[in-house]
């Protein structure tokens, strides 16, 4: 480009470049032709062309006697391949690969320098670099805090301080970070150390307040991390929670609230945590009976399959999704009661099993949850099934047999 055009490109930026590119046919830079690779000599076609039969007939008789009959025969295709120079394995001529020149070589140096200056002078590049450096500084700071928390809890004999639970939200939000795997590992270690420490009675309320705050987060991964933290935290401080009934009730409220979460991963994790609490008798029989009645009520609510005549389709879809979510939470709650008795069949368990069997054909994901529960029930009770089945009626036993025993291939 001449100096004046290069100056316009520097002043006007990418708009001037677009106007330059529009001058090419079709608005695109023409592609270069096929150039044989360097070092490869293509023989002219006259050399590779063998004489035809008519040409051989035109040879004078004197010359034919000198050459002999063997020299006048047409060469075979294999001989032609061998006669070709630069022939590869099997006598085949290597096909030259076209070398495409990069687009930079098609533009003059003045235009390339103008493009480089315009790309460097964009105001967003500096702002993005500044934000990225600020984020990396925060990542390094959080890694330092994680190492401090794990070091304090592992190397000292005194109990946990209430100030450490202020970083619980940041640990839960970053423990599954895919962008920063090192930070995720440090957050996991800090959460593990914080959940396995003995919490004094006066710090127990502070810890549960932090857990409640994180359980209301918009991130489902943070909620999942809090359920795992709460499970280990409760089992580690079982004696303290038994002496503080109000704090134990707060734990149950957190789990029962998350079992109705919009995210299925959170609901399933809350169901497993609830089953563990029922198994270790963390929840009293009175509270357990109330939860059982609540879950049965949620499961018994009907789900409308078709909208009414004048009902909005989107409104009906929202109501149906909420109804399915509520029933699924009830199924997960009943499943927690089933999984809490892996080696016995208490009196209330057969009715729960029959109730779950009635929802095997409900909308997803309810049938998948029911199948998983019955598979786990079969696995944990099959060793003493001869003893367990005596606690079931004939109808209940027939229903369980149809669900647990796979149909025969030859039936």
ABEGO torsion letter per residue (X at the ends): XBAAAAAAAAAAEAAAAAAAAAABBGGBBBBBBBBBBBGBBBBBAAAABBBBAAAAAABBAAAAAAAEAAAABBBBAAAAAAABBGBBBGGBBBBBBBBBBBAAAABBAAAAAAAAAAAAABAAAAAAAAAAAAAAAAAAAAAAAAAAAAAAAAABABBBBAAAAAAAAAAAAAAABAABAAAAAAAAAAAAAAAABBBBAAAAAAAAAAAAAAAABABAAAAAAAAAAAAAAAAAAAAAAAABAAAAAAAAAAAAAAAABABAAAAAAAAAAAAAAAAAGABBAAAAAAAAAAAAAAAABBBBABBBAABBAAAAAAAAAAAAAAAAAAAAAAAAAAAABAABBBAAAAAAAAAAAAAAABBOAAAAAAAAAAAAAAAAAAAAAAAAAAABBAAAAAAAAAAABBBBAAX
